[in-house]
Each structure stands twice: as C-alpha cells, then as structure tokens.
Amino acid sequence: MAPHIDTEKYLEELSRTVPGFGYTVIREGLYSESYPLYTSFFNPCQPTNEIKIPHDGSGPGIAWVKREELGEGTAELIKRFVESPGEYTYRNDRVLLSGQQTLTIAETVESLSEIAGTSVSIRKVSKEEYAALPQNVDGFTYKDVSYSYPWTTSFDAFRRGEGSHVSPLLSELLGREPEDFETTIRRI
C-alpha cells in the first residue's frame, strides 16, 4: 500500500498548489477473483484438502468485490463528473468501492470447499513455510525474483482488519447490490 498512499499524498499536495487541479482517489476492495493469492493458489477444479497459509482463518475478514463491478462503479463516478462537474461530490476526496459482506478467510475457504465439492481446511503455517511452498514461489515470482515472503504481510493486514471495510457507495453507484463472493467464483 505504501506507493498508493504516497500517490494520494502527492495528489493532495497538487490540489493545494496547482490552481484548478482536482482528483478522486478510488480505493478498491479486494477482487473476488484474486482469492487464489490469499489461499495459497487453491483451485476448486483441482482441489487439495488443505490450504497452508500464515493465518488461522479468523476475522475480521475481507469485503470481497467483483472486479467487473468495480469497473462499472468507477465508470459511473466518471460519468457523474462529466455530466455535472459542479455537483460532483467526490472532488479532492477518497472513496471506497467494496463488497457489501465481509467473509473471514475461513468462510472464504468454506465457500471454495462447497464449490469444489470437497472438504478443505486451513492449516496455519509460519511465514517461512508459506513462502517456501512451490505454488507460492511460482505464483509470486516476477522477473526471477520471488515475492512470496513479502506477500505474507497481506495476512498481517487482514488481522488488522485492513480488508474488512465495507462501504455502501458501490451499491449506490450500481443501483443494485454487488454480486456476492460465492456467486462470482461459481461463475468463473
């Protein structure tokens, strides 16, 4: 998140120092479709009976949100600005687009278990063990550098509740409730 926070600070600074400059920061909830990044690359089509992660699966959880609906909500924000810039209420502001329900990692795994049609459990492992799992080394390697250990900080953030914030804004922008996690995953 550090680069994102730095960008937000930079935009705020520009809005104070550059006449007429404005921005809207859109913070997006975690994509439902990105669940493999948080479940050690679990695949319901080739299920294992155990997911090894450096987390016990308990709350506060994640407000999963469908990626396509984030795009639709963002487009609606842009449309509102273009159509009525004087009435646009999010100028020089931060907004959160999130799902409407928070699932713990354990509840997420329960949904994946139902989709896979088999019993799947979470086994809490050390950060080092998680980072060394072959699927994580492969999945988090970019340009021959493995980011599997740095990725473990995501689980620390979940324990602090950083993925659990729910905002009604996406529902309001869409004019309907966003799709729930299990429905999105079943469709893909």
Backbone as a ProteinNet text record, in pm:
[ID]
protein_1_A
[PRIMARY]
MAPHIDTEKYLEELSRTVPGFGYTVIREGLYSESYPLYTSFFNPCQPTNEIKIPHDGSGPGIAWVKREELGEGTAELIKRFVESPGEYTYRNDRVLLSGQQTLTIAETVESLSEIAGTSVSIRKVSKEEYAALPQNVDGFTYKDVSYSYPWTTSFDAFRRGEGSHVSPLLSELLGREPEDFETTIRRI
[TERTIARY]
80	0	84.1	208.2	289.4	290.4	311.1	308.1	171.3	64.3	-69.4	-87.8	-43.7	-55.4	29.5	149.8	235.5	168.3	103.7	32.2	-81.3	-155.5	-264.9	-211.9	-101.4	-40.9	2.8	58.5	103.4	-15.6	-124.4	-243.8	-300.7	-300.9	-348.9	-262.7	-132.4	-39.4	-64.4	-81.8	-109.5	-238.7	-340.2	-467.8	-454.2	-356.3	-331.8	-244.7	-159	-59.7	-84.4	-167.2	-193.1	-339	-361.3	-498.4	-580	-699.7	-789.7	-764.8	-654.6	-626.9	-720.6	-779.7	-865.8	-845.8	-890.9	-874.3	-985.5	-1002.3	-1080.7	-998.4	-962	-891.8	-997.8	-988.3	-1081.2	-1003.6	-1035.6	-976.8	-1070	-1013.6	-1093.7	-1074.1	-1184.9	-1176.8	-1103.2	-1077.7	-1005.9	-1096.4	-1042.6	-1118.6	-1152.4	-1277.2	-1316.6	-1231.2	-1205.4	-1130.5	-984.7	-937.9	-798.2	-782	-888	-880.1	-761.2	-714.2	-600.1	-476.6	-460.5	-344.8	-346.4	-464.3	-480.3	-511.2	-515	-544.5	-437.7	-316.8	-204.1	-235.2	-299.4	-331.5	-423.6	-519.1	-619	-700.7	-726.6	-805.2	-920.5	-1045.6	-1159.5	-1172.2	-1113.4	-1119.6	-1016.2	-916.4	-814.2	-788.1	-888.5	-878.9	-780.7	-725.9	-649.8	-736.7	-705.4	-789.5	-739.2	-629.5	-571.3	-508.5	-533.5	-473.3	-377.9	-251.1	-149	-121.1	-155.1	-132.8	-87.2	-22.4	20.4	-92.6	-204.8	-324.8	-415	-490.9	-579.5	-718.6	-745.2	-873.4	-977.7	-947.7	-1046.4	-1058.3	-1153	-1184.1	-1069.2	-1089.5	-1211.9	-1259.5	-1178.1	-1226.6	-1197.1	-1261.8	-1238.5	-1373.4	-1389.3	-1510.6	-1489.1	-1490.7	-1464.6	-1558	-1506.7	-1586.8	-1548.4	-1648.9	-1628.2	-1557	-1450.7	-1367.9	-1449.8	-1535.1	-1617.2	-1707.2	-1758.7	-1844.4	-1764.4	-1638.4	-1552.2	-1535.3	-1516.6	-1505.7	-1633.4	-1745.9	-1875.9	-1897.8	-1862.2	-1875.4	-1784.1	-1662.4	-1567.5	-1619.2	-1672.1	-1728.5	-1844.4	-1925.8	-2037.8	-1987.6	-1879.8	-1821.8	-1775.1	-1706.7	-1658.3	-1776.5	-1877.2	-1996.9	-2060.4	-2072.2	-2132.6	-2051.4	-1919.8	-1835.6	-1852.3	-1846.8	-1856.1	-1991.2	-2097.7	-2231.8	-2261.4	-2207.7	-2237.1	-2116.5	-2010.3	-1890.5	-1915.7	-2008.6	-2037.7	-2108.3	-2175.5	-2249	-2173	-2057.4	-1978.7	-1926.8	-1965.1	-1935.4	-1805	-1734	-1613.8	-1485.2	-1491.5	-1371.9	-1276.8	-1149.1	-1045.1	-1081.1	-1125.9	-1172.5	-1125.1	-1136.1	-1108	-1239.8	-1262.2	-1381.9	-1340.2	-1424.1	-1400.8	-1512.4	-1473.5	-1568.2	-1539.2	-1635.7	-1613.9	-1737.3	-1719.9	-1834	-1916.8	-2033.7	-2125.7	-2124.5	-2044.4	-2038.1	-1892.4	-1859.3	-1723.6	-1722.4	-1630	-1609.9	-1473	-1466	-1334.4	-1265.9	-1137.5	-1068.5	-1126.4	-1162.4	-1223.8	-1356.9	-1438.1	-1565	-1540.8	-1436.3	-1398.1	-1362.5	-1283.3	-1243.2	-1364.5	-1459.6	-1583.6	-1656.7	-1666.7	-1730.6	-1655.6	-1523.7	-1442.8	-1458.8	-1470.2	-1491	-1623.1	-1728.4	-1859.2	-1851.6	-1785.8	-1772.1	-1693.2	-1588.5	-1504	-1570.8	-1669.8	-1737.6	-1655.6	-1566.2	-1482.6	-1449.9	-1414.3	-1379.7	-1238.4	-1227.7	-1098.6	-1080.3	-964	-936	-814.6	-800.6	-685.1	-587.2	-460.8	-356.5	-265.6	-259.6	-173.2	-28	53.2	195.8	274	402.2	487.3	498.2	537.9	558.9	665.3	767.2	876.2	826.5	744.5	691.7	599.8	515	424.9	505.5	605.3	685.4	761.5	791	867.3	780.3	648.7	561.6	578.9	596.3	625.9	525	396.6	296.9	308.3	353.8	370.2	498.1	603.7	727.2	698.7	630.6	598.8	501.7	396.1	291.9	334.3	430.3	474.2	611.7	655.9	785.2	762.9	836.6	830.6	973	1005	1140	1246.3	1223	1315	1332.1	1245.1	1250.4	1121.6	1135.9	1017.8	973.1	846.4	786.4	696	713.9	625.8	641.2	761.3	774.2	716.5	750.6	687.5	534.6	479.7	334.2	270.7	347.8	291.8	241.4	288.2	238.3	89.7	36.7	-107.3	-186.4	-137.7	-208.4	-202.9	-92.6	-85.5	-190.7	-204.5	-304.3	-445.5	-472.5	-605.5	-633.2	-531.5	-550.2	-581.9	-530.3	-558.9	-692.6	-758.6	-888.3	-881.3	-766.2	-749.4	-827.5	-877	-957.4	-1105.6	-1143.8	-1281.7	-1374.2	-1323.3	-1406.6	-1513.6	-1635.7	-1749.8	-1803.7	-1828.1	-1884.9	-2010.7	-2114.9	-2236.8	-2225.5	-2114.3	-2104.9	-2119.3	-2057.5	-2066.7	-2211.9	-2285.7	-2428.6	-2502.4	-2474.3	-2542	-2505.7	-2379.4	-2336	-2394.5	-2402.1	-2454.8	-2607.3	-2672	-2817.5	-2867.8	-2780.6	-2815	-2707.8	-2731.9	-2630.9	-2522.3	-2396.5	-2290.2	-2303.5	-2251.4	-2256	-2173.3	-2223.7	-2151.2	-2036.5	-1944.3	-1822.3	-1852.6	-1936.8	-1959.5	-2020.1	-2114.1	-2173.6	-2067.8	-1981.1	-1874.4	-1783.4	-1741.6	-1647.1	-1714	-1838.1	-1908.9	-1916.1	-1931.4	-1943.7	-1811	-1699.4	-1571.3	-1518.1
-120.9	0	127.1	119.2	240.9	326.2	269	353.8	420.2	349.5	407.1	526.6	510.5	619.4	739.2	711.7	819.8	893.6	819.5	882.4	970.4	921.4	1001	1131.4	1123.4	1243.7	1341.1	1287.8	1370.9	1442.4	1369.4	1430.4	1539.3	1512.8	1612.2	1738.7	1718.8	1831.9	1912	1843.3	1911.9	1993.2	1937.9	2010	2138.3	2142.2	2263.8	2364.9	2315.6	2403.9	2437.1	2359.9	2383.1	2426.3	2551	2601.3	2516	2477.2	2400.8	2251.6	2207.4	2063.4	1993.9	1884.3	1806.1	1657.8	1577.6	1432.9	1364.2	1238.5	1147.1	1020.7	982	856.5	748.8	643.5	532.1	415.8	387.4	269.4	152.4	48	-68.6	-178.7	-245.5	-363.2	-474.4	-582.6	-694.5	-768.4	-792.6	-861	-1003.3	-1041.6	-1180.8	-1275.8	-1235.7	-1320.4	-1339.6	-1261.1	-1273.7	-1366.4	-1437.1	-1522.9	-1619.3	-1669.6	-1761.5	-1701.4	-1569.2	-1505	-1516.7	-1540.5	-1544.9	-1685.3	-1781.7	-1920.4	-2015.1	-1963.6	-2043.9	-2108.4	-2028.8	-2067.6	-2190	-2196.1	-2303.2	-2294.5	-2409.1	-2417.1	-2514.9	-2467.8	-2557.5	-2667.9	-2647.5	-2750.5	-2860.5	-2832.6	-2931.3	-2916.1	-2944.3	-2911.6	-2999.2	-2936.4	-3007.3	-3004.6	-3085.4	-3086.9	-2992.5	-2922.6	-2834.2	-2712.2	-2596.6	-2472.5	-2425.4	-2413.1	-2371.5	-2223.3	-2146	-2001.6	-1954.9	-1838.5	-1788.2	-1711.2	-1777.5	-1716.2	-1830	-1809.1	-1915.9	-1911.5	-1811.8	-1802.8	-1719.3	-1675.2	-1598.8	-1455.6	-1381.4	-1244.6	-1149.2	-1026.2	-960.1	-990.9	-1034	-1078	-984.6	-1015.7	-946.3	-912.4	-789.2	-746.1	-767.5	-893.4	-929.3	-854	-818.7	-745.4	-789.2	-801.3	-845.3	-735.3	-772.4	-677.4	-600.7	-670.3	-605.9	-497.2	-521.3	-421.8	-301.5	-322.4	-208.8	-118.4	-179.3	-101.6	-26.2	-92.4	-28.7	88.8	70.2	177.9	295	265.3	370.7	448.5	376.4	442.9	534.7	492	574.8	701.7	691.3	811.2	909.6	859	944.8	1008.7	930.5	980.6	1094.2	1076.4	1180.1	1309.7	1295.4	1414.6	1485.4	1408.4	1467.1	1534.8	1470.8	1525.7	1647.3	1648.4	1758.8	1788.4	1846.4	1869.6	1958.4	2050.8	2138.5	2068.1	1958.9	1883.8	1760.2	1736.1	1617.4	1629.6	1537.7	1549.4	1482	1418.2	1344	1411.1	1538.3	1611.3	1627	1598.1	1605	1519.6	1399.5	1308.8	1166.8	1082.4	939.7	865.9	766.2	684.1	537.4	456	311.9	241.8	156.4	68.8	-71.8	-131.8	-263.4	-349.6	-477.1	-566	-526.6	-584.4	-547.1	-645.2	-749.9	-852.3	-886.6	-900.7	-939.7	-1089.2	-1160.2	-1302.1	-1319.5	-1397.2	-1432.8	-1521.1	-1541.4	-1633.1	-1773	-1811.3	-1942.7	-1953.7	-1848.6	-1850.5	-1852.6	-1784.3	-1786.5	-1928.4	-1995.4	-2133.6	-2226.7	-2201.6	-2281.6	-2269.5	-2148.4	-2129.1	-2203.2	-2192.1	-2262.5	-2413.4	-2460.9	-2602.9	-2650.4	-2571	-2605	-2606.7	-2507.8	-2501	-2621.5	-2659.8	-2772.3	-2906.9	-2908.3	-3032.9	-3126	-3068	-3148.2	-3068.3	-3136.9	-3070.5	-3013.1	-2884.6	-2816	-2744.9	-2757.4	-2690.4	-2598.7	-2511.7	-2421.9	-2477.8	-2482.5	-2515.4	-2394.6	-2337.3	-2221.4	-2268	-2201	-2232	-2103.5	-2117	-1999.5	-1924.4	-1799.9	-1720.8	-1785.5	-1838.6	-1901.3	-2025.6	-2108.5	-2228.4	-2190.4	-2092.2	-2044.9	-1996.4	-1914.2	-1856	-1961.8	-2076	-2181.4	-2280.9	-2274.8	-2368.1	-2346.8	-2454.6	-2440.1	-2353.6	-2370	-2291.3	-2142.7	-2109.1	-1968.6	-1911	-1989.3	-1943.5	-1916.3	-2010	-1992.7	-1876.3	-1869.9	-1769.8	-1627.9	-1613.5	-1479.6	-1442.9	-1512.3	-1480.6	-1391.2	-1282.3	-1187.2	-1151.3	-1169.9	-1143.5	-1210.2	-1337.5	-1422.8	-1384.3	-1301.4	-1264.8	-1312.7	-1389.9	-1438	-1334.8	-1302.6	-1211.1	-1286.4	-1417.1	-1496.6	-1460	-1428.7	-1388.9	-1249.1	-1149	-1018.3	-1025	-1117.9	-1130.1	-1167.5	-1228.7	-1270.2	-1151.6	-1030.7	-913.7	-890.9	-945.1	-936.7	-997.4	-1105.9	-1174	-1093.2	-1020.6	-928.3	-819.1	-768.5	-663.7	-715.4	-839.7	-897.2	-903.9	-942.1	-948.9	-811.3	-706	-568.8	-517	-595.2	-555	-470.1	-465.5	-376.9	-419.7	-540.7	-584.5	-589	-548.5	-570.6	-450.3	-339.7	-219.2	-232.3	-203.2	-209.9	-69.2	-34.4	96	74	154.3	141.7	207.7	277.3	356.1	273	156.2	76.8	38.8	-1.1	-33.1	86.6	202.8	324.4	355.3	341.1	368	268.2	141.5	37.4	40.5	90.5	85.2	-53.7	-134.1	-270.8	-318.1	-429.1	-488.4	-553.9	-535.8	-605.8	-757.2	-828.7	-974.8	-1028.5	-1130.8	-1188.3	-1277.4	-1304.3	-1379.7	-1514.7	-1594.2	-1730.1	-1729.7	-1639.7	-1631.5	-1599.2	-1503.9	-1466.8	-1585	-1654.7	-1765.5	-1882.6	-1911.2	-2018.7	-1988.7	-1861.9	-1824.6	-1837.4	-1826.6	-1839.7	-1981.2
0	0	0	39.2	52.8	-73.8	-193.1	-313.1	-334.8	-300.5	-315	-220.9	-98.8	-0.5	-44.6	-95	-145.7	-260.9	-350.8	-462.8	-412.2	-313.3	-256.8	-196.3	-125.3	-67.5	-176.9	-283.3	-395.4	-460.3	-483.3	-542.4	-452	-321.9	-225.4	-230.9	-238.5	-248.9	-376.5	-488.8	-615.2	-606.7	-540.6	-532.1	-450.6	-359.7	-280.5	-354.1	-444.5	-504.8	-651.6	-721	-862.9	-878.5	-914.1	-928.8	-1027.1	-985	-1070.5	-1074.1	-1012.5	-1012.7	-914.8	-957.3	-870.1	-893.6	-801.8	-811.2	-733	-762	-678.6	-668.5	-548.4	-526.1	-504.6	-583.7	-569.5	-508.6	-385.1	-319.7	-347.3	-403.8	-439.1	-337.2	-305.8	-220.5	-294	-223.4	-285.2	-382.2	-500.1	-604.3	-560.5	-576.5	-550.6	-633.6	-757.6	-849.9	-808.6	-712.3	-668	-547.5	-509.1	-390.7	-392.7	-511.8	-507.5	-440	-448.3	-386.8	-234.7	-178.9	-32.9	18.3	-74.1	-36.8	-90.5	-102.5	-149.6	-284.8	-372.3	-509.1	-517.2	-424.5	-426.6	-555.3	-614.9	-738.3	-715.9	-714.3	-691.7	-796.7	-913.8	-1018.3	-996.2	-916	-878.8	-729	-647.7	-505.1	-427.4	-326	-223.7	-98.7	-0.8	119.7	228.1	197.7	298.4	231.1	290.1	243.9	352.5	318.3	413.9	396.2	499.2	496.5	635.4	644.7	775.9	845	859.8	918.1	962.7	1070.2	1117.7	1055.7	971.3	903.5	974.7	1096.5	1173.5	1121.6	1180.3	1137.6	1153.5	1117.8	1077.5	936.7	844.9	715.1	600.3	487.6	361	298.5	253	183.3	33.5	-9.8	-148	-242.3	-360.9	-458.4	-599.7	-683.2	-821.7	-900.7	-969.3	-1045	-1149.3	-1220.7	-1324.1	-1264.1	-1145.2	-1081.1	-1032.3	-996.5	-962.6	-1084.9	-1201	-1323.6	-1354	-1334.1	-1357.9	-1261.6	-1135.2	-1036.4	-1068.1	-1110.4	-1147.6	-1268.5	-1366.6	-1485.1	-1445.8	-1351	-1305.5	-1237.2	-1158.7	-1097.5	-1205	-1306.4	-1414.5	-1486.6	-1515.2	-1583.5	-1503.5	-1373.4	-1289.6	-1293.6	-1293.2	-1300	-1434.6	-1542.8	-1676.8	-1698.2	-1652.2	-1673.1	-1585.6	-1463.7	-1370.8	-1282.8	-1338.3	-1257.5	-1135.6	-1144.9	-1031.4	-917.2	-946.9	-845.1	-797.5	-855.3	-821.8	-679.4	-593.6	-450	-407	-499.1	-460.6	-506.8	-542.1	-585.4	-465.8	-490.2	-387.1	-265.8	-294.4	-189.3	-219.4	-118.4	-131.2	-113.7	-198.6	-185.1	-181.6	-121.1	-115.8	-190.1	-283.6	-350.9	-301.4	-234.8	-174.2	-189.4	-157.5	-147	-25	-14	93.4	209.4	197.1	301.3	327.4	452.7	490	521.5	460.9	489.9	553.4	659.3	712.3	609.3	625.2	535.1	551.4	673.8	696.1	620.9	623.3	549.4	398.9	356	214.2	173.2	256.6	228.1	232.8	322.2	324.2	191	137.8	6.9	-102.2	-100.9	-200.6	-187.4	-64.7	-37.8	-98.3	-80	-138.6	-290.4	-347	-493	-544.4	-473.1	-513.3	-487.2	-397.7	-365.2	-278.9	-199.8	-111.2	13.8	119.2	244.2	235.6	267.6	263.8	396.4	454.4	581.8	567	664.7	670.7	772.4	735.8	833.3	842.4	961.7	982.5	984	901.4	892.3	915	934.5	952	819.3	828.6	707.3	619.1	682.4	607.8	532.8	601.1	536	419	441.7	336.6	214.9	240.4	132.7	53.8	117.8	51.8	-24.5	-8.1	-80.6	-230.7	-306.5	-450.6	-526.8	-498.4	-571.6	-539.9	-418.9	-382.3	-442.3	-441.5	-505.8	-653.1	-719.7	-862.1	-883.8	-803.6	-822.5	-792.2	-703.2	-663.9	-718.2	-821.1	-882.2	-1003.6	-1005.3	-1115.6	-1153.6	-1281.8	-1332.9	-1245.2	-1219.4	-1143.9	-997.2	-944.6	-803.2	-736.8	-628.9	-557.9	-454.2	-460.2	-364.1	-266.9	-256.5	-170.3	-22.3	21.6	162.5	187.2	106.4	128.6	122.8	43.9	33.5	167.7	255.5	385.1	466.9	436.1	509	483	373.5	347.1	462	514.9	623.2	753.2	774	888.3	872.8	750	722.5	748.2	710.9	736.5	885.7	963.8	1109.2	1167	1104.3	1148.7	1094.4	1011.4	958.1	832.8	767.6	653.2	529.1	525.4	411.1	440.7	561	605.6	594.2	546.6	540.6	432.1	469.3	378.1	359.3	234.1	200.9	117.7	141.2	60.6	-77.1	-105.3	-227.6	-354.5	-361.7	-484.4	-513	-411.5	-430.3	-487.2	-433	-477.4	-622.8	-659.2	-795.9	-895.3	-854.3	-942.3	-951.2	-846.5	-839.6	-803.3	-744.8	-702.3	-604.5	-539	-451.9	-537	-502.1	-574.7	-557.8	-653.8	-652	-535.1	-468.5	-355.3	-404.1	-313.3	-344.4	-409.1	-344.6	-393.9	-534.4	-561.7	-695	-799	-769.5	-863.5	-891.5	-787.5	-805.1	-877.6	-847.3	-919.1	-1069.9	-1103.8	-1245.8	-1320.8	-1248.6	-1319.1	-1308.7
[MASK]
++++++++++++++++++++++++++++++++++++++++++++++++++++++++++++++++++++++++++++++++++++++++++++++++++++++++++++++++++++++++++++++++++++++++++++++++++++++++++++++++++++++++++++++++++++++++++++

